[in-house]
Amino acid sequence: MIKVVIADDEKAVSKIIQHFIAREKLPLQVEGVALDGESALQMIRQKKPDLVFLDIKMPLMDGFEVMEALKEQAIDVKIVIITAYESFEYAQRALRMGARDIILKPIEYEQFTQALLRSVGWNFTGNDLVNQVLEYIHTHFTEKIELQLLSEQFHVTASYLSKQFKRYVDTNLIGYVNKIRIEHAVDLLKNEPYSIQEVAKQVGYENVNYFYKKFKEQTGRMPSDYLKK
């Protein structure tokens, strides 16, 4: 598990990050949530997280001051900056100070996963093969993904890949692919003006009837229930 601290004075921000972690079953353990910079610094010292989601504008100490203090105290931790400021100056300053990435509010799942990828990679399971396969799935789920094709790409047998994936992710590989696709389909249906057929294709399903079947299995509802009004 990758240990995480979230530092943001908006409770909604920490809630959405924790929602993403729980929904996607990401192996991130939230060690604590801080609502101001001083509490964040103290929490980082005590919890020794691997990764910190750090807001720039907070009471008592801002995110830049927290980063300066961490540097002065020789505390090595990966930082992902959270900010509502779409400013090149802020971004450059954060990156110069060692931030691994920047997430703009309101936080969307796509930029959250990209920030994770750039800051810690998909080194989630303790198994290099499974980590590589997870990264491939999350970045290619809109394409054709089959167990045999993946096994050939990663130069292992289909049986071995299937067993390793099940062991470390606790679900079968194709079931995991369907899970990722359907979750993205729900987001598209709720937030974008696409038809059900368009959404099915965008998340990797050529057969719309199969999309309906997997959608109902995973959500217990029909795609039309989520269509943006």
N, C-alpha and C positions, 0 to 999 in steps of 0.2 A: 504493500500500500504506500502511496505517495502522501505524505503528511502536508496538510494545507492550512494556512491561516487566511481569513478574509478580513480586510480592514476597510470599512466604508461606513460613513455616518448615515447612509440611507439603508434602513433595514431591508427594503425591497430588493436591493442589489444582492445582499448575501443570500436572501431567500431564493432568488432566481438561479444563482450559481449552485446552491444546494439542490435545487429542483433538477437542474441539468445533470448533476452528479448522480442523483438517485434514479432519475428516469433512464439514463443510459447505462446504469450500473458501472460507472467508471470507478476504477480502483483508487479513488482519492478519499482520504480520511480527513474530514474537517476537524482540526484540533481546537479551533476557537474562532470567534467572531469579535472584532474590535470596532467600536464606534468612534474612536478618536485616535490621533497619532501616538499619544503617550501610551495608551493602553496597547496599541498595536506593537510598539517597540518592546514593551515589557512582555507581551505574549510571545513575540518571536524569540526573545531571550530564553523564556521558560520552556516553550514547546519545541523549539528547534525544528521548525517545519522545513520541508524540502522546497516548498513553493508558497509564495505570498501573492494574493491578489490585493493590490494596494491602491486606494483612491488618492488622487492628488490633493483635493480640497477637503480637509478634515479639521475639526476643532483641535486646539492645543498644539499640535504639530501637523504640518501638511506632509504629503507623501514624499516630497523632495527632502524635507528635514529628516524624515524617518530613514530614507536611504543614506543620507550623509552620516547619521548616527550609526547605522549598521556598518558602514565602511570604516568609520573611526574605531569601532569596537571589533573590527575584523570578523564580523559575523557573515559567513558565506551562505547566501540563500538566493534562490532564483526569484525574481520579481516580475510580475505582470502588472502594469499600471492600468488603473481604471480611471477614465476621465470623461466628463461631459464636454470638454473643450476640444473641438476639432481644430487644433492649432498646430501648425508645423513647428513653431518654436517650442511648445510643450513637448511634442514628440521627440524632437532632436535632443532636448535637454534630458529627458528620461532615458533615452537610448545611450547618450554619452555617459550617464551615471551608472549604466550597467543593466537597465531593464531589458528583459528578454523580448517583451512585446507590449503592445498597448491595445486596450479594448475600449471602444467608445460606447457611452451610454446612449440609448437603452441597449442592454446587452442582448445580442441574438446568438442562438446556438451555433450558427456557422462560424462566427468570429471567435466564439469561446473555444471551439474545438481547434481552430487554426492556431490560436494563442497557445493552447496546450501542446500542440504538435511542435511549434517553434521553441517552446520553453523546455519541455521534458521529453518530447517525442512520444511514441507509443510504447515506452518502456514500462508497461503496466503489470505484466504477468510474471516476470521472472524467467520467461522462456523466450529466447531470441526469435525462434521461428514463429511462435504465436504472435509476438509483438509485431513482426513484419507483416503477417497476414492481417492483423487488426488494422494496421495503418493502410494496407491495400484496400480492405473492405470499406473503410470510412472515406477514402478518397476516390474509389471507383465503383461505389454501390449502384450508380446509374447505368453501369455497363453489365455485360453478361458475366456472371460469376457462377462457376460450377466447381465442385470439389475436385474433379479430375483435372480441370484446367489449372486450378491453383496448385495442385500437387506437382504438376509438370513445371509450372513457373518457378516453384521453390525447390524443385529437384528432390522431392521425397515421394513416397507412395501415398496414394489416397487414404489407405487404411491408417498409416502412421499419422498423417496430418489430422484426420478425423479424431483419432484418439487423443492426440496432444491438445487439440482445440477444446474438446469436451472436458479434458482434465483441468485446463487452466481457466477456461471461461465459463464452465458449468452449463453449457448448452451446446447443441450441435451447430456446425458451421453454417449450413444453409438456413437454419432457423434464425441464427443471429443476423444473417444478411436480410432476411425478410423483416425482422424486427426493425432494423435501421431504416429500411425502405418505407415501411408503413408509418413510422414516426415522422419521417420527413414528409410523407404524403399528407398526414394530418395537418402539419404546419402549413403546407401549400394550400390545402383546401380551405383552411380557416382564414388565411391571410392574403391569398392571391386570387385574382378573378379567372382562374383556369377551370376548364371542364374536367370531369372525372377522367375522361379518356386522356386528356393532356397530362394530368397529374400522374396517371399510371405510367405513361411513357417517360416522364421526367425522372421518376424514381426507379426506372429499370425494368418495368413490366411491359412486354410486348402484347401479352394476352390479357385483355381487360377482365375476362371472366375469372382468370386465376388471381388477378389483383383483387377483385371483389371477394373471392374466397379467403385469401390471406388477410385482407382487411377485417373481415367479419371475425375470423379466428382470433386476431390479436386485440381488437378493440371491443368486440361484442356489438358493434354498430355498423351501419352502412356508410359508405363514403358521402352519400347525399346529406347525411345528418350533420356533416362538418362544413358543407359548402358555404363560402362567404356570401352573405346576403347582399 
